[in-house]
Amino acid sequence: MRPEYEFNYSDAVRGKYCKRLLEEGANVIILEPDVAAIFRDSASVNEALRSLLDFTRSTQRLTKASGRAHKAKASRNSAGHSEETATTR
C-alpha cells in the first residue's frame, strides 16, 4: 500500500463482509495460473462457460436422438444375431 493511504491496521475487522457474502451468495473460484492467463476478467470466463454450456446442451440433444436410433438398431441386430447363433450351433 502507498504511504499516503495511512491505513490503520488496528481498526481493521477480520471477516467484516463474510456474513454478507454468505447471505447474498458469492462464488469465488480459483483458476489455475495457465487458465487465468487466458481470461482477462470474470466476464470473459462467464462468456466461455456459457458457450460451453450451450454447446453441451446442443450436442446432448443430438446424442440422445442418435442414441435412441442406435439402441433400436442394436436391439434389432442383437435379435437377429441370436437367431443366427442358435441356427449355427
Secondary structure, 3 states (H helix, E strand, C coil): CCHHHCCCHHHCCCCCCHHHHHHHCCCCCCCCHHHHCCCCCHHHHHHHHHHHHHHHHHHHHHHHHHHHHHHHHHHHHHHHHHHHHHHHC
